[in-house]
Amino acid sequence: MMVSMPTASRTLPVRAHNIPQARRLASRATAAAALALLAAAALTACTSTSAKPSPTTAGSAPAAATPTGTSTSKAGATNLDSSPLHVSCATLAPSAVMQATYSGMVADSTPVVPANTDAAVIAADKGTACTWKDSSSGATLTLAVGKYSANSVTRLENALVTASQPVPTFSGEGYFSLSGKTGTAEAFTGDYWVVAISDSPVFFEPGGAEPIVDAALAALKARG
């Protein structure tokens, strides 16, 4: 009777010529993994940089420049070209004129020009504005004068022809309008625009505005 003996397992020997090849394959795998990691890091850095603007350039767009020659009169004359003008209020409205016609009016140390008026347009265009107030009645008086280009003056005059009543008695081309209890007189001489506004009863007609308007026109004519 023959007895079958178990076969012992054998470990195959590692041949010497396979070792360098295995090392090369492992080295290539490691290098490929390293390159993949570097590529992923570079992609992340690019994404982060593009998502966040540089602190030196963010918000660096220059502010829009304020346009010139864009003021508009209440009568609708647009793109008015002005030059700064400073004339003392005492020169434009002498005390003799104020006392004779507008007694009780006291000059404001800091003029307060009525908003949404042609006097406000002149003040915004760096003209001269003067204001007075009657402490008893509360009535106010505003005088504003500005210097404008000849073309702007022509457009102002044309706009006022249909928006106001022409006044031939002013010493320059003049216009007058009454809105409620507020009278507005406007006149021109050369390149100058004169606006007088008041809610005083004396201003309910052009004749009441004539003394201060004519005084201002005379002072401006003297300037040339």
C-alpha positions, 0 to 999 in steps of 0.5 A: 500500500502506497501512502501519498505524502503531502507536497511541500509548498515552494517559494519561487526565488526572486530573480535578480534581474527583476529587482531593478525593473520593479524599482523603476516602475515604483519610481515612475508611479511616485513621480506621476503621483507627485506631478498630479499633486503639483498640477492640482495645487497650481489649478487651485492657486489660479482659481483663487487668484482669479476669484479675488481682485488684487487690493491695488486694483480693486475700486481703482476706476477713476470717478466720473468728472463733473461735466461743465456747462450743464446748468438749466434755467427754470424757463428751460434754457440748458447747457449754460456756460458761466464764469465765476463772478463776485461783486459786493452786495453793497455795490449791486444794491446800494443802501439808498435804494434799499432804504427808499424801496425796501425799508425793513429788509436786513441783509443776511450775513450768510445768504440763503438762496431760494431753492429751485429758482433761477437765483439758485442756478446763478449761485450754483454757477458761482455767481453773486447772491445776496439775500435780505429779510424783513424781521417784522413781516418775514418777507425775503428778498434775493438778488443774484447776478451771474456772468454767462457766454453770449450764446447762453444769454441769448438762449436765456432771453429766448426761453423767458420770452414765452415763460415770463412777461417782458418788461420794457421799463427795466434799464436792460432787457427785462422779464417778470413773473408772479407765482402766488405771492412771489415775484421774480424779475430777470434782466440782462446787460451784456454777458450778465444775468440778473435775477431778483425774487421776493415775496414782499407785497412790493414785488407783486408787480414789475415796478416794485422790482425795478429799483433793485434790478436797475441798480444791479444793472447799473453796477454791472454796466460800470464793470464793463 
